Amino acid sequence: RRGMLRKLYDNLEEYLCFLFSAVMVLCLILQVGIRTLTGDALAWTEELSRDCFIWTVYVAMCFATKRLTQVRITAQFLRASVRTRLIFRFIADAICIAFNFFVAWVCFSSIAETFDFPEISATLGIVKGYVEMVIPVCFVLASWRCIEAWVVNWRRGTLENLVKNAGEGDL
């Protein structure tokens, strides 16, 4: 059981991206098929596919952070020592984490207000705040994955993996 939970934790973003992408594609295929066959449309498929697209984008941000493949400009450090690159990487990650928590806090505060006077989605009948909660949750998760990368590499004694240049190998 512990192994199954560990696998879920280690691959959470991949599973969620797959699930949301699959639901989105299936909804779009169903929508196209129904329109082709009947000339009519299913409104709920459009709404669900849009929501799944939004969720996929934000979960993919966490996935990129976990895999250390988020966009970074590192050319200015190519000739710097590993220690120098690690220092600047730490500073950049600390700023990123602080920014992520700020965005999560602002989003959560804003979304929490929408639950006082909930806006119900037109076709699915769910409170839109639940759909929007993916934003602060994923910003916090991305920060967690960033911190986790530092801790895991520090424990393994492989901090240099955090600053490998493109072409030097994968993590």
Summary of the structure (lengths in Angstrom):
residues: 171
radius of gyration: 20.1
end to end distance: 27.5
largest distance: 64.6
contacts: 431
relative contact order: 0.11
helix: 75%
strand: 1%
